[in-house]
């Protein structure tokens, strides 16, 4: 029996998540379902990619991840299954797997086409319920990925996670704020000796915890999302500095 893990931007108010679970359990009553998050910001593929990347590796081998942050639902974007050595990922082909596939080696990509495994529906606006949920349920029953459609070679990726390098300088970006107002950046590695310039502030060290650092200027820490974060101890970096997603900062190697 495989575990099915759900990640969406649906929220919990409208019953969308519940209907997906109902479909899964109707097909495989023995399925075990875990919620990663349903509070991804609406349409925010980048945030979905970050949260999926930060969580998937802590699940047992064989887990089926259903990730639905899908502003292009009903368009020509492909529904896909990606099989790696240890996991299955069922999602729209829109860049959601960009970070995961930096670490996971792809064994097979299937474009989901076989309507035999779809839920009958008179709408084209809820592929989470009508395509991704039933496909995940059948996968959990042992149906092979190639039964769902045709193998393809490539999927879409998002280059926002790659810092720019200009004249020896690294240009980083804020790509997400967490619940506490900490600014997650797209920087995974830093030079041994560095200086970060954010607005009129300069940062030259990495803190060991969120209580370390100065209360009136930006501080830096390596966070649990796998990226460096800008923060204030016991305060919201976002609010204090009026920070914005995609705001840039400069990194110098000293």
C-alpha positions as CSV (number, residue, x, y, z in Angstrom):
1,X,0.0,0.0,0.0
2,X,1.4,3.4,-1.0
3,X,1.1,6.6,0.9
4,X,-0.5,9.5,-1.0
5,X,0.6,13.0,0.0
6,X,-1.4,16.1,-1.1
7,X,-0.1,19.6,-1.7
8,X,-2.5,22.2,-3.1
9,X,-3.5,25.9,-3.1
10,X,-7.2,25.0,-2.5
11,X,-7.5,25.9,1.2
12,X,-10.0,24.0,3.3
13,X,-13.1,26.2,3.1
14,X,-14.7,25.0,-0.2
15,X,-14.4,21.2,0.2
16,X,-12.1,20.8,-2.8
17,X,-9.5,18.8,-0.8
18,X,-12.3,16.6,0.7
19,X,-13.6,15.7,-2.8
20,X,-10.1,14.6,-3.9
21,X,-9.8,12.4,-0.8
22,X,-13.2,11.0,-1.5
23,X,-12.2,10.0,-5.1
24,X,-9.0,8.4,-3.9
25,X,-10.7,6.4,-1.2
26,X,-13.5,5.3,-3.6
27,X,-10.9,3.8,-5.8
28,X,-8.6,2.5,-3.1
29,X,-10.3,2.3,0.3
30,X,-7.0,1.1,1.8
31,X,-5.1,4.2,0.7
32,X,-3.3,6.3,3.4
33,X,-3.5,10.0,2.7
34,X,-1.3,12.7,4.3
35,X,-1.8,16.5,3.9
36,X,1.4,18.4,3.3
37,X,-0.3,21.8,2.9
38,X,-3.4,23.3,1.3
39,X,-2.5,26.9,2.1
40,X,-0.1,27.6,-0.7
41,X,-0.8,31.1,-2.0
42,X,-3.3,30.9,-4.8
43,X,-1.7,30.3,-8.2
44,X,1.8,30.5,-6.6
45,X,3.7,27.7,-8.4
46,X,7.0,29.0,-6.9
47,X,5.8,28.6,-3.4
48,X,4.4,25.2,-4.2
49,X,7.7,24.1,-5.6
50,X,9.6,25.4,-2.4
51,X,7.2,23.6,0.0
52,X,7.2,20.4,-1.9
53,X,11.0,20.4,-2.1
54,X,11.3,21.1,1.6
55,X,9.1,18.1,2.6
56,X,9.1,15.3,0.1
57,X,12.4,13.6,1.2
58,X,11.0,13.0,4.7
59,X,8.3,10.6,3.4
60,X,8.8,6.8,3.0
61,X,10.0,5.4,-0.3
62,X,7.2,4.8,-2.7
63,X,5.1,7.8,-1.6
64,X,2.9,9.3,-4.3
65,X,2.9,13.1,-4.2
66,X,-0.1,14.8,-5.7
67,X,0.7,18.5,-6.1
68,X,-1.9,20.8,-7.6
69,X,-1.1,24.4,-7.9
70,X,-2.6,24.8,-11.3
71,X,-3.5,28.3,-12.7
72,X,-3.4,26.7,-16.2
73,X,-6.1,24.0,-15.5
74,X,-8.0,23.2,-18.6
75,X,-5.4,24.7,-20.9
76,X,-2.9,22.8,-23.1
77,X,-0.5,22.3,-20.2
78,X,0.1,18.6,-19.6
79,X,-0.9,16.5,-16.6
80,X,2.1,14.3,-15.8
81,X,3.4,11.5,-13.7
82,X,7.1,11.6,-12.9
83,X,8.7,8.5,-11.5
84,X,12.1,8.8,-9.7
85,X,14.1,6.2,-8.0
86,X,12.1,6.5,-4.7
87,X,8.9,8.4,-5.4
88,X,6.1,9.2,-7.8
89,X,5.0,12.8,-8.5
90,X,1.5,13.5,-10.0
91,X,1.0,17.1,-11.1
92,X,0.5,19.6,-13.9
93,X,3.6,20.3,-16.0
94,X,4.1,23.9,-15.0
95,X,7.4,24.0,-13.1
96,X,6.2,22.6,-9.7
97,X,8.9,20.0,-9.8
98,X,11.8,22.3,-10.6
99,X,13.5,22.0,-7.2
100,X,12.7,18.4,-6.5
101,X,14.3,17.3,-9.8
102,X,17.5,19.0,-8.9
103,X,17.9,16.2,-6.3
104,X,15.9,13.3,-7.7
105,X,16.9,11.5,-10.8
106,X,14.0,11.0,-13.3
107,X,13.4,7.4,-14.4
108,X,10.3,8.1,-16.4
109,X,7.9,10.9,-17.4
110,X,4.4,10.1,-18.5
111,X,1.9,12.5,-20.0
112,X,-1.4,11.4,-18.5
113,X,-3.8,10.7,-21.4
114,X,-5.7,7.5,-20.7
115,X,-9.3,8.6,-19.9
116,X,-10.0,5.2,-18.6
117,X,-8.5,6.4,-15.3
118,X,-10.2,9.8,-15.2
119,X,-13.3,10.6,-13.2
120,X,-16.3,11.4,-15.5
121,X,-17.1,15.1,-15.3
122,X,-18.9,17.8,-17.2
123,X,-16.3,20.4,-16.2
124,X,-12.7,21.0,-17.2
125,X,-11.8,23.2,-14.2
126,X,-11.0,20.6,-11.5
127,X,-8.3,18.3,-12.6
128,X,-7.2,17.8,-9.0
129,X,-10.4,15.8,-8.5
130,X,-11.0,14.5,-12.0
131,X,-7.5,13.5,-13.1
132,X,-4.8,13.8,-10.5
133,X,-6.7,12.2,-7.6
134,X,-7.9,9.1,-9.5
135,X,-4.5,8.6,-11.2
136,X,-2.8,8.7,-7.8
137,X,-5.3,6.2,-6.4
138,X,-4.7,3.7,-9.2
139,X,-1.0,4.1,-8.9
140,X,-1.4,3.3,-5.2
141,X,-3.1,0.0,-6.3
142,X,0.0,-0.9,-8.3
143,X,-1.0,0.2,-11.8
144,X,2.2,0.9,-13.8
145,X,2.8,4.5,-14.9
146,X,3.0,3.7,-18.6
147,X,-0.7,2.5,-18.4
148,X,-1.7,6.2,-18.0
149,X,-0.3,7.6,-21.2
150,X,2.7,8.2,-23.3
151,X,6.3,8.7,-22.2
152,X,7.8,12.1,-22.8
153,X,11.4,13.3,-22.4
154,X,11.2,16.8,-20.8
155,X,9.1,18.9,-18.5
156,X,8.9,22.6,-17.7
157,X,11.2,24.2,-15.1
158,X,11.4,27.6,-13.5
159,X,14.6,29.6,-13.6
160,X,13.6,31.9,-10.7
161,X,15.6,29.6,-8.4
162,X,18.9,30.3,-10.2
163,X,20.7,33.4,-8.9
164,X,22.1,35.8,-11.6
165,X,25.8,36.4,-11.8
166,X,26.9,39.8,-13.1
167,X,30.5,41.1,-13.2
168,X,31.5,38.7,-10.4
169,X,28.5,39.7,-8.3
170,X,25.7,37.4,-7.3
171,X,22.2,38.9,-7.5
172,X,19.8,37.1,-5.2
173,X,16.0,37.4,-4.9
174,X,13.4,37.0,-2.2
175,X,11.1,34.2,-3.4
176,X,8.8,33.6,-0.4
177,X,7.8,34.8,3.0
178,X,7.0,32.2,5.7
179,X,4.3,32.6,8.4
180,X,6.7,34.5,10.6
181,X,7.7,37.1,8.0
182,X,11.1,35.6,7.3
183,X,12.3,36.2,3.8
184,X,13.3,33.0,2.0
185,X,15.8,33.8,-0.8
186,X,16.9,31.8,-3.8
187,X,20.4,31.4,-2.4
188,X,21.4,27.9,-1.5
189,X,25.2,28.4,-1.2
190,X,27.4,31.3,-0.3
191,X,31.1,32.1,-0.8
192,X,33.2,31.3,2.3
193,X,33.7,35.0,2.8
194,X,30.8,37.2,1.6
195,X,29.0,40.4,2.1
196,X,25.3,40.7,1.4
197,X,24.0,44.2,0.5
198,X,20.3,44.6,1.1
199,X,19.0,48.2,0.8
200,X,21.4,50.2,3.0
201,X,22.4,47.3,5.1
202,X,25.4,44.9,4.9
203,X,25.4,41.4,6.3
204,X,28.7,39.4,6.7
205,X,27.8,36.5,8.9
206,X,25.3,33.6,9.2
207,X,23.4,33.2,12.5
208,X,23.0,29.9,14.2
209,X,19.4,30.4,15.3
210,X,16.5,32.9,15.1
211,X,17.3,34.5,18.5
212,X,20.8,35.4,17.4
213,X,21.4,38.6,15.5
214,X,20.5,42.2,15.8
215,X,17.0,43.4,16.3
216,X,17.2,46.5,14.2
217,X,18.9,45.3,11.0
218,X,18.6,42.3,8.6
219,X,20.2,39.0,9.7
220,X,21.0,35.8,7.8
221,X,20.3,32.2,8.5
222,X,20.2,28.9,6.6
223,X,16.6,27.8,7.0
224,X,14.6,24.6,6.8
225,X,13.5,25.3,3.2
226,X,17.1,24.7,2.2
227,X,17.8,28.3,1.3
228,X,19.3,31.3,3.1
229,X,16.7,33.5,4.8
230,X,16.7,37.2,5.9
231,X,15.1,37.6,9.3
232,X,14.7,39.7,12.5
233,X,14.7,38.0,15.9
234,X,11.1,37.6,17.1
235,X,9.8,40.0,14.5
236,X,8.6,40.1,10.9
237,X,11.4,41.0,8.4
238,X,8.7,41.4,5.7
239,X,6.8,44.1,7.7
240,X,9.7,45.9,9.2
241,X,11.6,46.4,6.0
242,X,8.5,46.5,3.7
243,X,10.1,43.6,1.8
244,X,8.6,42.2,-1.4
245,X,8.7,38.9,-3.3
246,X,11.2,39.1,-6.2
247,X,13.1,42.0,-4.5
248,X,16.8,41.7,-5.3
249,X,19.9,42.0,-3.2
250,X,23.6,41.8,-4.0
251,X,26.2,39.3,-2.8
252,X,29.9,40.1,-2.9
253,X,32.7,37.6,-2.5
254,X,35.4,39.1,-0.2
